[in-house]
Every structure is written in structure tokens, then in C-alpha cells.
Amino acid sequence: MTKQRPVLSGLIIEGTSEIEQFQNKTLRPIIKMQHVLLINSFKDYLQKRKVDFVVLSDLKRRSRISSVFKTDNNYKNITLGFIIGHFSKDEFDFYINNSSEINRRILQIISQRVRDSIAEIL
């Protein structure tokens, strides 16, 4: 089953930078499309590292999520691959020239999405 990239309206605003347009036109739809995979991947991450997420306070859960996306390079690279693998050739060409800024944005958006989805993780 191939997934269709969702069309998110209201995100493209005149006068925004090229990177911001890329974020809203390309990154956000792909991240939304990959939501279930991203959440399941994070659940698997917690399970493999024997993190008892259920017993943590909400503040500690949020802190743990932020920490994973800041410090675990292996997990960050896997997560980036979930998104970058959906780029077209033109999108990938743009990505190559702006990879560090785009990677930062991808991880920031996904980290926030996971924090907003704690109920799904539990």
C-alpha cells in the first residue's frame, strides 16, 4: 500500500524563506503521512532501552523525548531517514544544499509531534 502525501492548506505564506516554504510544502506533509511509523518507532525505542515510560511524570516524559532527539544520534539518523526517503529528486537536491538546517527542522517538528502524542505512546 503506497501512502499519499497529504496536502496541508494554509501553510504557504508569501514572503517566507525558501527553507520555510520547503518545510511547509514538503516536510510537514511527509511527517504527517509518517505519523504512525514515527510513533511506533519511538515506542520501540523506549521498549528496547527498557524505559518504563508509563511511570514517568508528564514533565519527565516530555523531557525524555526532547533528550532522545538531542542526544541519540543513531535514533535521529533513523528518524531522518523515514522522512528523507520520501523526497523527490528535486526535493533531495534542495535538501543536499541545506541539509543541516533541514535536519534541525525535521527533528524539531518530529520531537514536538511525539510530545503531542504521548497518549498514543502509552
C-alpha positions, -999 to 999 in steps of 0.1 A, spaced: 0 0 0 15 33 -10 6 63 11 -4 96 -5 13 127 8 -14 148 25 -20 184 12 -18 208 42 -35 241 34 -28 274 49 9 269 55 23 285 24 26 322 31 40 348 7 73 363 18 86 332 37 121 320 31 128 291 7 137 268 37 104 277 54 85 270 22 102 237 19 94 229 55 57 237 50 53 223 14 74 192 18 85 183 54 52 188 72 31 167 48 57 138 48 59 139 86 21 139 89 20 109 65 46 91 85 30 98 119 21 62 128 56 49 118 72 77 139 51 69 170 57 32 167 94 37 161 96 58 193 76 31 213 101 5 200 130 28 210 116 30 246 110 -7 248 145 -17 235 161 6 261 137 -7 288 124 28 296 93 25 317 75 55 302 42 48 320 56 55 355 73 88 345 55 121 352 43 141 322 72 166 326 97 137 327 81 121 297 85 154 277 120 158 289 129 123 279 115 128 244 135 160 240 166 143 253 163 114 228 160 138 199 190 159 212 214 131 222 208 98 204 225 102 170 216 67 158 179 72 165 180 107 150 195 93 118 169 66 115 142 91 121 156 115 94 157 85 70 120 80 75 114 115 61 143 120 36 134 87 19 102 103 6 119 132 -11 116 136 -49 149 142 -68 143 180 -68 135 180 -31 166 159 -24 187 183 -44 174 212 -23 180 191 8 217 185 -1 224 222 -2 205 229 31 209 196 50 219 208 84 191 234 87 165 210 72 177 182 96 173 205 125 137 214 114 127 178 108 139 167 142 123 197 159 89 190 142 90 153 150 101 158 186 71 182 191 48 157 173 59 129 196 55 151 227 20 159 215 12 122 210 22 109 245 -13 94 249 -6 72 218 27 61 232 12 50 264 
